Amino acid sequence: MSWISKKRRVAVVGAGAAGTLTAARLLKTAAARRLPLEVVLVDPCAEAGRGVAYRTEDPRHVLNVPAGRMSADPDDPDHFTRWLAERGWPKDASTEFVPRAQFGAYLAHVLAEAATCPGPARLRRRAARAVGIRRGGPALRLDLGPDGSLTADAVVLATGNPPPSQAWAPAGLRGAEAFVPDPWAPGALDSLPVDDDILLVGTGLTMVDMALTLARPGRVVRAVSRHGLLPRVHTSTPASIPPPRLEPKQGYAALRRDVLAHLARCRRESGDWRVGVDSLRPITAQLWQRLDPADQARFLTEDQRLWEVHRHRIPPRSAKILQQLFDAGHMTADAGEVAAATSEGRRLRVMLTDGRTLRVGAVLNCTSTPLRPSDSDDPLITELLASGLAVPGPHGIGFATDDEGRLLTGATGSPPPLWTLGSPRRGTLLESTAVPEIRGQADAVARAVVDGLYPARNRRQSRQSDLYGLPLTTSAEAARLYNQGLERILQGGTGAPELLANAVRADPGFGVAHAARALLGHECGADINVAASLRSAQAAARDRGGDRERSLVAAVTALIAAPPETGSQAVLRHIAAFPRDALVVSVAIPTISFNGVTGAEQTWQLVDDLRTHYGDDWWFTGQAAFVRQEQGRWLEAEELATRALAAQPAAGHAVHALAHVHYETGHHEHGRAWMDAWLRRHGSRSAYRAHFSWHAGLHELMLDDREAVHRRYHEQLAPSRVTGSRLLVDSASLLWRCAVTGRWDGPLPLQAVLAAAPSEWLDRPPTPFAAMHSAIALAAGADPGGLDRLRRQAAAHSSPVFREVIAPLCEALAAMAQHRWRTSVTLLRGLLPRLAVLGGSAAQHEVVEEMLIRALLEDNRGFEAARILEARLDRRPSPLDRSRLTDALHPRSLAATAASV
């Protein structure tokens, strides 16, 4: 039987959140690869998704995480909120803490949807409880007790949290009728007395749920725990920041000090410690695993409980109700432990270790679940340990697993095809019970299981490579189209979006091509649905991509969706691992193709580090030429650019580098002539024809040739000639420079530019580089409302570059429009040293210096403007600046040019 026709079976034990998410990911992964996989969900519950946490029907039991963070699909963060909107919730319910029953229904929907994916993958339910697992050759045999057995090629244990421990309860309490050992067990609360007080042992999240359910007039709900600590409260307006850089090598004391310093800094800067705690979430497992065992034990002993009450918080609405109960005397919470208990009829007399005696109608066990499998009385866990199929994890907590969740046995030979996720991985990961963590683990487990069951399929899909020898998991035809598109991107040529679109049509599961399309849309303003391309890239890389492809997609995802610093770090990590990934290197270096995630010395060092990986490659030589001109090494830049153009005359990066050399050395006549000649030969095939026309127009502006600039704009840069983001980056930018230098006769034709420019760049610019040019265009087009909207967006943006550079730039532009010249001078001077963080070139940033010169002249501060112009003329002569220097030193009326701004 061939590998493609042989059906494999995976048994998923447990149908709560972890089991449901895993089964759904298995089905989708198999469907994407068209594999004949049978997924058997083993659980006695009637409906999937209704584990302990989500089977409650009490509407007061709400999610402890906002709905916007609870998507079941790691590639589609809005999946849950869209599902809610379809059922009558507000369209933007991302900050809502919705009832947990809703999430249980959502999980059931996710599984049902996955089960209907086209292809040979199938879902089957088995209403039974697994009580044992034995190895039978390469397969595993599940013992289902009175319901028989099930043989599977792989098993995923998604058993969730076990019932709470009763080890703390004295004998007189454990045997009492009024003791509730597990308040989440079906029917556990049905026979509670109506009016008697209730004692809750434990003050964590379960206590909060039980208090909300049981509190009522005439009853006091009393809660006790060893520490008496209550969960902290979520903020109603959650924010996020990138994770800090922490190094645990110096030991736990140093790490603890650094974490506290980080939290204090977050509290000072944002007024809220919660953003600091949440920023640790992506790196918690990494920090935990890098601590030595003694330091891990110290955390568990000294700080675990304090960490948990701050990390696992409750919604503001729940906290408000609790506070009302406390204020009304219907609830108390204290430190204390149960020392003894005796029955008094249907009630209980409970003695605490501090000497207090309570008479209550029931005691509910709200303590945490046991961490150590050796303490469990579950027959499945007991047999796994006894048979050696599982061993305890670090400190005896959970099971020992590898990075993908496969159980480690400690024995020689290959481990059994047995995986787990969620609570059983707490010893390895520390944080492993919240849905965002379980969602990621389900994704990794599904991929690892399918890769293990169908290895021949994986080999067959990895024979293609890109222009630099890196693997492409796709067909030969899709790889050919992708490589043509990649070459166009590296050239700066036209047609790359169309070629990449054809590549994904040839293979809809081609992750690298989807990622490249997302980049073109996000960074270059191409007419591409960035979010959809990104989701497709993520799904494809997860389902069948190799390490390089998954790393590439993760880097692109971070660049597009994460805060700028996080995106930059992800890109640089990918380049360190895969230095010949030219597509991503293009993203890192701020030249013409992309805006760049590095700047100045960091860019220069990156190019120097990569030289040995590219040799005399024409594309990289052009990149190196651009870096050399940024360093002011004009002769070397010119030599490198000439060499690249000799190998590839259409090499856009080399053309761009040479254009800057001509401009920065003041060779404006030669630069214009050379650029015009290149445009005649290659301009029609260049995606950046408009930018090169901008360069030629800049030469004409420096030559003080107004007629030539006017002609250049109307023939090469008007909306009839240019589309997309280049209308703002090139057309509007050149018009504004003409205006602030007083070299445009008549009104600026900006309205046509704004009408044709991409609305998303004007309404919500994707990058700081885009925002700078949008702000300039809005100011030049006399749109104060649009400029103010952009300023407010930038001021509230998560990126500090938006807040600290774009927002004051908008203010400076508004001040210029209102002739508040002194204010604009102050703002513009403060911006000049920070412009490199925007990406782009020094020539593009120079527009801000032009604005400063204009504002100084208007404010009758000609000598200050003259100093700037003299410094510029020392390094780059031009007729325009010589004329403006004369005006600065010998002021004339500027009224004739004032109308141009």
Residue pairs with C-beta under 8 A, 6 or more apart in sequence:
3 454
3 456
3 457
4 35
4 36
4 457
5 36
6 36
7 36
7 37
7 38
7 120
8 35
8 36
8 37
8 38
8 153
8 154
8 453
8 454
9 37
9 38
9 39
9 40
9 151
9 152
9 153
9 154
10 26
10 37
10 38
10 39
10 40
10 152
10 153
10 154
10 155
10 156
10 449
10 453
11 40
11 42
11 126
11 140
11 142
11 150
11 152
11 154
11 155
11 156
12 19
12 22
12 23
12 26
12 39
12 40
12 41
12 42
12 155
12 156
12 158
13 19
13 42
13 43
13 130
13 142
13 155
13 156
13 157
13 158
13 159
13 380
14 42
14 43
14 51
14 157
14 158
14 159
14 160
15 23
15 41
15 42
15 43
15 45
15 47
15 48
15 49
15 50
15 51
15 158
16 43
16 49
16 50
16 51
16 52
16 53
16 54
16 158
16 160
17 49
17 51
17 53
17 54
17 107
17 160
17 422
17 435
17 438
18 51
18 158
18 159
18 160
18 421
18 422
18 438
18 441
18 442
19 41
19 43
19 48
19 51
19 156
19 158
19 160
20 41
20 48
20 49
20 51
20 107
20 108
20 110
20 111
21 72
21 107
21 110
21 438
21 439
21 442
22 156
22 158
22 421
22 442
22 445
22 446
23 39
23 41
23 48
23 111
23 114
23 123
24 72
24 110
24 111
24 113
24 114
24 442
25 114
25 442
25 443
25 445
25 446
25 447
26 37
26 39
26 121
26 156
26 446
26 449
26 450
27 37
27 39
27 111
27 114
27 115
27 117
27 121
27 123
28 114
28 117
28 446
28 539
28 543
29 446
29 447
29 450
29 542
29 543
30 36
30 37
30 39
30 119
30 120
30 121
30 450
31 114
31 117
31 118
31 119
31 121
32 509
32 539
32 540
32 543
32 544
33 450
33 454
33 457
33 509
33 543
33 544
34 119
34 120
35 119
35 120
35 121
35 450
35 453
35 454
35 457
36 120
36 121
37 120
37 121
37 122
37 450
37 453
38 121
38 122
38 124
39 121
39 122
39 123
39 124
40 124
40 125
40 126
40 150
40 152
41 48
41 111
41 123
41 124
41 125
41 126
42 126
42 128
42 129
42 130
42 142
42 144
42 150
43 125
43 126
43 127
43 128
43 129
44 127
44 128
44 129
45 51
45 55
45 127
46 127
47 104
47 108
48 107
48 108
48 111
48 125
49 103
49 104
49 105
49 106
49 107
49 108
49 110
49 111
50 104
50 107
50 108
51 104
51 160
52 160
52 161
52 184
53 100
54 100
54 101
54 103
54 104
54 107
55 101
55 104
55 184
55 186
56 100
56 101
56 184
56 209
57 101
58 99
58 101
58 209
58 212
58 213
59 99
59 101
60 209
60 212
60 213
60 318
60 321
61 99
61 100
61 101
61 209
61 212
61 213
62 97
62 98
62 99
62 100
62 315
62 317
62 318
63 70
63 97
63 98
63 99
63 100
63 103
63 315
64 97
64 205
64 234
64 312
64 313
64 314
64 315
65 97
65 434
65 435
65 436
66 94
66 95
66 96
66 97
66 234
66 238
67 80
67 81
67 84
67 93
67 94
67 95
67 96
67 97
67 98
68 77
68 78
68 80
68 81
68 93
68 94
68 95
69 77
69 435
69 436
70 80
70 103
70 435
70 436
71 77
71 78
71 79
71 80
71 81
71 439
72 79
72 80
72 106
72 107
72 110
72 439
73 79
73 110
74 439
74 440
74 443
74 538
74 542
75 534
75 535
75 538
75 539
75 542
76 535
78 94
80 103
80 106
81 89
81 92
81 93
81 94
83 106
83 109
84 93
84 96
84 98
84 102
84 106
85 91
85 93
89 96
89 98
90 96
95 236
95 237
95 238
97 234
97 315
97 316
97 317
97 318
111 123
114 123
115 122
115 123
126 144
126 147
126 150
127 147
128 144
128 145
128 147
128 148
128 150
129 144
129 145
129 147
130 142
130 143
130 144
130 380
131 143
131 144
131 145
131 379
131 380
131 383
132 142
132 143
132 379
132 380
132 383
133 140
133 141
133 142
133 143
133 155
133 380
133 383
133 384
133 387
133 389
133 418
134 140
134 141
134 143
134 387
135 141
135 387
135 389
135 416
136 151
138 153
138 417
139 151
139 152
139 153
139 417
140 151
140 152
140 153
140 154
140 155
140 416
140 417
140 418
141 149
141 150
141 151
141 152
142 149
142 150
142 151
142 152
142 155
143 149
143 383
144 150
153 417
153 453
154 417
154 418
154 419
154 449
154 452
154 453
155 417
155 418
155 419
156 418
156 419
156 420
156 421
156 445
156 449
157 380
157 407
157 418
157 419
157 420
157 421
157 424
158 420
158 421
158 422
159 378
159 380
159 381
159 420
159 422
159 423
159 424
160 422
160 423
161 369
161 422
161 423
161 433
162 369
162 370
162 376
162 378
162 381
162 423
163 181
163 182
163 184
163 185
163 369
164 181
164 182
164 202
164 206
164 365
164 366
164 367
164 368
164 369
164 370
165 367
165 368
165 369
165 370
165 375
166 174
166 181
166 365
167 370
167 375
168 201
168 337
168 338
168 367
169 179
169 181
169 201
169 338
169 341
169 365
170 338
170 339
170 340
170 341
172 340
172 341
172 342
172 343
173 179
173 338
173 340
173 341
173 348
173 350
173 363
174 181
176 341
176 343
176 348
176 363
177 343
177 346
178 343
178 346
178 347
178 348
178 360
178 361
178 362
178 363
179 341
179 348
179 362
179 363
179 365
180 188
180 189
180 192
180 362
180 363
180 364
180 365
181 365
182 188
182 365
183 189
183 206
183 210
183 364
183 365
183 366
184 206
189 213
189 214
192 198
192 214
192 361
192 362
193 346
193 347
193 361
193 362
195 218
195 219
195 361
196 219
196 347
196 360
196 361
196 362
197 219
197 220
197 221
197 222
197 358
197 359
197 360
197 361
198 210
198 214
198 219
198 220
198 221
198 222
198 360
198 361
198 362
198 363
198 364
199 222
199 223
199 224
199 348
199 350
199 358
199 360
199 362
199 363
199 364
200 207
200 210
200 211
200 221
200 222
200 223
200 224
200 363
200 364
200 366
201 223
201 224
201 225
201 338
201 363
201 364
201 365
201 366
201 367
202 223
202 225
202 365
202 366
202 367
202 368
203 223
203 224
203 225
203 227
203 228
203 229
203 230
203 333
203 366
204 225
204 231
204 308
204 309
204 312
204 366
204 367
204 368
205 231
205 312
205 314
206 366
207 223
207 225
207 333
207 366
208 230
208 231
208 314
208 318
208 322
210 221
210 364
210 366
211 221
211 223
211 322
211 325
211 331
212 318
212 321
212 322
214 221
215 221
215 325
215 330
215 331
216 330
217 330
219 330
220 329
220 330
220 331
220 332
221 325
221 330
221 331
221 332
222 331
222 332
222 333
222 334
222 358
222 360
223 331
223 332
223 333
223 334
223 366
224 333
224 334
224 335
224 336
224 337
224 338
224 352
225 335
225 336
225 367
226 335
226 336
226 337
227 305
227 335
228 333
228 334
228 335
228 336
229 305
229 306
229 309
230 309
230 322
230 333
231 309
231 312
231 313
231 314
232 274
232 309
232 310
232 313
232 314
233 313
233 314
233 315
233 316
233 319
234 274
234 313
234 314
234 315
234 316
235 272
235 274
235 316
236 316
238 274
238 278
239 270
239 272
239 275
239 798
240 275
240 278
240 279
240 563
240 798
241 266
241 270
241 275
241 276
241 279
241 563
241 798
242 279
242 562
242 563
242 565
242 566
242 569
243 279
243 280
243 281
243 282
243 283
243 566
244 258
244 262
244 279
244 280
244 283
246 255
246 258
246 259
246 262
246 283
246 287
247 255
247 258
248 254
248 255
248 287
248 290
248 291
248 295
249 290
251 295
252 291
252 295
252 298
252 299
255 287
255 291
255 295
256 303
259 280
262 276
262 279
262 280
263 273
263 276
263 277
265 276
266 272
266 273
266 275
266 276
266 279
267 273
267 276
273 310
274 313
277 310
277 311
280 287
281 431
281 436
284 429
284 430
284 431
285 428
285 429
285 430
285 431
285 432
288 296
288 299
288 429
288 430
288 431
289 428
289 429
291 299
293 394
293 395
296 394
296 395
297 395
299 307
300 395
311 431
312 434
314 322
322 331
325 331
326 332
326 333
336 352
336 353
336 354
336 356
337 352
337 353
338 350
338 351
338 352
338 353
338 363
339 351
339 352
339 353
340 350
340 351
341 348
341 349
341 350
341 351
341 363
342 348
342 349
343 349
344 359
346 361
347 359
347 360
347 361
348 359
348 360
348 361
348 362
348 363
349 357
349 358
349 359
350 357
350 358
350 359
350 360
350 363
351 357
352 358
369 423
370 376
371 396
371 397
371 398
371 426
371 427
372 392
372 396
372 397
373 381
373 384
373 385
373 390
373 392
373 396
373 398
373 399
373 424
374 385
374 392
374 396
376 382
381 390
384 390
384 399
385 391
385 392
388 409
388 410
388 411
389 407
389 409
389 416
389 418
390 399
390 400
390 407
390 409
390 418
391 399
391 400
391 408
391 409
391 410
392 398
392 399
392 400
392 427
393 399
393 400
393 401
393 424
393 425
393 426
393 427
393 428
394 400
394 427
394 428
395 427
396 427
397 426
397 427
398 423
398 424
398 425
398 426
398 427
398 428
398 432
399 407
399 408
399 420
399 424
399 425
399 427
400 407
400 408
400 410
400 427
400 428
401 407
401 408
401 419
401 420
401 424
401 425
401 428
402 408
402 415
403 444
404 419
404 444
404 445
404 447
404 448
405 419
405 420
405 421
405 425
405 441
405 444
405 445
405 448
406 415
406 417
406 418
406 419
406 448
407 415
407 416
407 418
407 419
407 420
408 415
409 415
409 416
417 449
417 452
417 453
419 445
419 448
419 449
421 432
421 438
421 441
421 442
421 445
422 432
422 433
422 438
422 441
423 432
423 433
424 432
425 432
425 441
426 432
426 433
429 437
431 437
432 438
432 441
443 542
447 542
447 543
450 543
451 458
458 544
461 473
461 474
461 544
462 471
462 473
462 546
464 471
464 472
464 473
464 474
464 475
464 476
464 478
464 479
465 471
465 472
465 479
466 472
466 479
466 482
466 483
466 486
466 512
466 582
467 483
467 486
467 487
467 490
467 582
468 580
468 581
468 582
469 580
470 548
470 578
470 580
470 581
471 546
471 548
471 549
472 478
472 479
472 482
472 510
472 512
472 549
473 510
473 511
473 512
473 544
473 545
473 546
473 549
474 482
474 503
474 506
474 507
474 509
474 510
474 512
474 513
475 506
475 507
477 506
477 507
478 503
478 504
478 506
478 507
478 510
478 513
479 503
481 499
481 500
481 502
481 503
481 506
481 513
482 499
482 500
482 503
482 510
482 512
482 513
482 516
484 499
485 495
485 496
485 497
485 499
485 500
485 503
485 513
485 516
486 496
486 516
486 582
486 583
487 493
488 494
488 495
488 496
488 499
488 687
489 496
489 516
489 520
489 583
489 586
489 593
490 582
490 586
490 593
490 619
490 653
491 619
491 648
491 650
491 651
491 652
491 686
492 592
492 593
492 650
492 651
492 652
492 653
492 655
492 656
492 686
492 687
492 688
493 650
493 652
493 685
493 686
493 687
494 685
494 686
494 687
496 516
496 520
496 687
497 517
497 520
497 526
497 527
497 528
500 513
500 516
500 517
500 520
501 517
503 510
503 513
504 510
504 513
504 514
504 517
504 536
507 513
508 536
509 539
509 540
509 543
509 544
510 540
511 536
511 537
511 538
511 539
511 540
511 541
511 544
511 545
511 549
511 552
511 553
512 537
512 541
512 545
512 549
512 552
512 553
512 583
514 533
514 534
514 536
514 537
514 540
515 533
515 534
515 537
515 541
515 552
515 553
515 556
516 583
517 526
517 528
517 533
518 528
518 530
518 533
518 534
518 537
518 556
518 560
519 556
519 559
519 560
519 583
519 587
519 594
520 526
520 528
521 527
521 528
521 529
521 530
521 533
522 530
522 559
522 560
522 766
522 767
523 587
523 593
523 594
523 595
523 766
523 767
524 593
524 594
524 687
524 724
524 725
525 724
525 725
525 726
525 758
525 761
525 770
526 724
527 724
530 560
530 766
534 556
534 557
534 560
534 561
537 553
537 556
537 557
538 553
538 557
540 553
541 549
541 550
541 552
541 553
541 554
542 550
545 553
548 577
548 578
548 581
551 573
551 574
551 577
551 578
552 574
552 578
552 581
552 583
552 584
554 570
554 574
555 567
555 570
555 571
555 573
555 574
555 584
555 587
556 584
556 587
557 570
558 566
558 567
558 569
558 570
558 571
559 567
559 568
559 570
559 571
559 587
559 597
560 567
560 766
561 567
562 570
563 798
563 799
564 597
564 768
564 799
564 801
567 597
568 597
568 598
571 584
571 587
571 588
571 597
572 588
572 597
572 598
572 606
574 581
574 584
575 581
575 584
575 585
575 588
575 606
575 610
578 584
579 585
579 609
579 610
579 613
580 613
580 614
582 619
582 620
585 610
585 620
585 623
586 593
586 594
586 623
587 594
587 596
587 597
588 596
588 597
588 598
588 603
588 606
589 596
589 598
589 603
589 606
589 607
589 623
589 626
589 627
590 596
590 597
590 598
590 599
590 603
590 839
590 840
590 841
591 623
591 626
591 653
591 656
591 657
592 652
592 653
592 656
592 688
592 691
593 652
593 653
595 767
595 769
595 770
595 838
595 839
595 840
596 603
596 839
596 840
597 839
598 606
599 836
599 837
599 839
600 630
600 836
603 627
603 630
604 627
604 630
604 631
607 623
607 624
607 627
610 620
611 620
611 624
614 620
614 621
616 643
616 647
618 644
618 647
618 648
618 651
618 654
619 644
619 648
619 651
619 653
621 640
621 641
621 643
621 644
621 647
621 654
622 640
622 641
622 644
622 645
622 651
622 652
622 653
622 654
622 655
622 656
622 657
623 653
624 640
625 637
625 638
625 640
625 641
625 644
625 653
625 654
625 657
625 658
626 637
626 653
626 656
626 657
626 660
628 634
628 636
628 637
628 640
628 657
629 637
629 657
629 660
629 661
629 664
630 660
630 841
630 842
632 664
634 661
634 664
634 665
637 657
637 658
637 660
637 661
638 658
638 661
640 654
640 657
641 654
641 655
641 657
641 658
641 661
642 654
642 658
644 651
644 653
644 654
645 651
645 654
645 655
645 658
648 654
649 681
649 682
650 682
650 685
650 686
652 686
652 687
652 688
655 678
655 686
655 692
656 688
656 691
656 692
656 695
658 674
659 671
659 675
659 692
659 695
660 695
660 841
660 842
660 843
661 667
662 668
662 670
662 671
662 674
662 675
662 699
663 671
663 695
663 698
663 699
663 702
663 843
663 876
664 842
664 843
664 875
664 876
665 876
666 702
666 876
666 877
666 878
668 699
668 700
668 702
668 703
668 878
669 699
669 703
671 695
671 696
671 699
672 696
672 699
672 700
672 703
675 692
675 695
675 696
675 699
676 696
678 692
679 686
679 689
679 692
679 693
679 696
683 689
683 692
683 693
686 692
688 726
689 716
690 716
690 717
690 721
690 722
690 726
690 727
690 730
690 731
691 726
691 729
691 730
693 712
693 716
693 717
693 730
694 717
694 729
694 730
694 731
694 733
694 734
695 843
696 712
696 716
697 709
697 712
697 713
697 716
697 717
697 734
698 734
698 737
698 843
700 708
700 709
700 712
701 709
701 734
701 737
701 738
701 741
701 743
701 880
702 878
702 879
702 880
702 881
703 878
703 879
703 880
704 743
704 878
704 879
704 880
704 883
706 738
706 743
706 744
706 745
709 734
709 738
709 743
709 744
710 744
710 745
712 734
713 731
713 734
713 735
713 749
715 721
716 722
717 730
717 731
717 734
718 731
718 749
718 752
719 727
719 731
719 752
719 753
719 755
719 756
722 730
722 731
723 756
724 758
725 757
725 758
725 761
725 770
725 773
727 753
727 756
727 757
727 758
727 777
728 753
728 757
728 758
728 761
728 762
728 770
728 773
728 774
728 776
728 777
729 773
729 844
731 753
732 750
732 753
732 754
732 757
732 773
732 776
732 777
732 780
732 781
733 773
733 776
733 777
733 844
733 847
735 744
735 748
735 749
735 750
735 753
735 780
736 748
736 776
736 777
736 779
736 780
736 847
737 847
737 850
738 744
738 748
738 900
739 748
739 780
739 900
739 901
740 847
740 850
740 851
740 853
740 854
740 900
740 901
741 850
741 854
741 880
741 884
742 854
742 894
742 896
742 897
742 900
743 880
744 900
748 780
748 781
748 900
750 777
750 780
750 781
750 782
751 781
753 777
753 781
754 762
754 777
754 778
754 781
754 783
757 777
760 766
761 770
761 773
761 774
762 774
762 777
762 778
762 786
762 790
763 789
764 793
765 771
765 774
765 790
767 839
768 799
768 801
768 802
768 805
768 806
768 837
768 838
768 839
769 838
769 839
769 840
771 790
771 794
771 802
771 806
772 805
772 806
772 809
772 838
772 840
774 790
775 787
775 790
775 806
775 809
775 810
775 813
776 813
776 847
778 786
778 787
778 790
778 813
779 787
779 813
779 814
779 816
779 817
782 817
784 814
784 817
787 810
787 813
787 814
787 817
788 810
788 814
790 806
790 810
791 806
791 807
791 810
791 811
791 814
793 802
794 802
794 803
794 806
794 807
794 810
795 802
795 803
795 807
796 803
797 803
797 806
801 837
801 838
804 834
805 831
805 834
805 835
805 837
805 838
808 827
808 830
808 831
809 827
809 831
809 848
811 823
811 827
812 823
812 824
812 827
812 828
812 831
812 851
813 824
813 851
815 821
815 823
815 824
815 827
816 824
816 851
816 854
816 855
816 901
817 901
819 858
821 855
821 856
821 858
821 859
822 859
824 851
824 855
825 852
825 855
825 856
825 859
825 861
828 848
828 851
828 852
828 855
829 852
831 848
832 848
832 849
832 852
835 845
835 848
836 845
838 845
849 868
852 868
853 865
853 868
853 869
853 884
853 888
854 901
856 862
856 864
856 865
856 868
856 888
857 865
857 887
857 888
857 891
857 894
858 894
858 898
860 891
862 887
862 888
862 889
862 891
863 888
863 889
865 884
865 888
866 885
866 888
866 889
869 881
869 884
869 885
869 888
870 885
872 881
873 881
873 882
873 885
